[in-house]
Amino acid sequence: MQHRIVKKIGNLAREPRPPGSKQLEGGGGEMRLRIGDYRVIYAVADEVLRVLVLKVGPRKEIYRRR
């Protein structure tokens, strides 16, 4: 699973909004990418061509506030 997650994150460099990614509701524009039971939460800064991965984790835990 780890290799699959790393590969998907690497693909964000070429396509920051791949099919299946969604913008989170109630956030500041963060995006969500599903990879099996895991989620990658990330932000895209188009003006500087940057993708910032904020969180990676199981679906059950990724949306919990700390």
Secondary structure, DSSP 4 states (H G I P E B T S, - for coil): -HHHHHHHHHHTTT-SS-TT-EEPTTSSS-EEEEETTEEEEEEEEGGGTEEEEEEEEEHHHHT---
